[in-house]
Structure formats: C-alpha cells, structure tokens
C-alpha cells in the first residue's frame, strides 16, 4: 500500500512541476510581449527571449521563497 502512495505522490509532483513550468513560461511570454525592443534589438533576435527568461526566473524565485517560508525548507 505504501509503495502505491509513493508512486501517486511522485506522479502528482511531476504533473504539478509541469503545470508550474507552463504557467511560468506563459507569464514570461506575456510580460515580454508588452514591450517594444526595436530601439535595443533591431532584428528582434534576443531581447524578447531574455526578458521571457528573466520573468520565468523571477516567478521561480518567488515560489521558492514562499515554499521556504511556509514549510521551513532549506533550498541551499
């Protein structure tokens, strides 16, 4: 019985991580799309993706901060 519950928790955890990654990516893309980068990046080659990834990182850092505060986890 214990083995089944560990498998269910593992699968549920993977699904939650996937959903979080998709939500962070969507958030990053939405925020990156709000800006005009033509003054900095004339060919539109790097600024959009840079802002997209910075926003993804910020979202992940915020989640880590709150998980550490709520559950007293040490992410070091």
N, C-alpha and C positions, 0 to 999 in steps of 0.2 A: 504493500500500500504506500509506503514511504517513497519508493522509487517512482511510482506513478506521479505523486505530487511534485517531486523534484523535476520531473520531465515537464509537467504542466507549467510550473513556475518558470523554467528555462525558456520554453516556447513563448509564454506570455511576455517575458522580459525582452526577448528578441523582437517580438511584434511591437512593443512599446518603444524600443530604441529605433526601429524603422519608422514608426509614425512620427517620433520626435525629429528624426533626421529630415523627413519630408516636410514637416512643418517649418523647421529652421531654414531649409532651402527655399521654400515658398516665401517666407518672411524676408529673407535676404534678397531674393529676386524682386519682390515688390518694392522694397525700400531702394534698391539700386536703380530701379526703373523710374524713380521720382526725380532724378537729377539729370541735367544736361551736361555731358562731359566733352562737348565739342571744343571748348576752349583749352582743355588739357590734353585730350586724346582725339585728335582729328580723324583718325581711322577707326575709332571705336574698337580698339583691339585689347585694351587691358583695364580700363577704369571700371567698367560695369562689373566684371568678374572680381576685381579687387574689392570693391565695395560689398558685393554679394558675400564674399568670404569673410570679410571683417564683421558684417552683421551676423553671419552664422556663428562666428567665434564668440561674439558678444552674447548671443542668445544662450550658447552652451555654457559660458562662464556664469551667467545669471542663474541658470538651472543648477550648476554645481554649487554655487554659493548658497542657494536656498536648501538644497539637499544636505549640505554640510551643517547648516544652522538647525534644520528641523530634526534630522536623525543623528546629529553629532558624529558624522562620518569624517574621517581624515583622508583627504584626497592627495596627500603628499606622497 
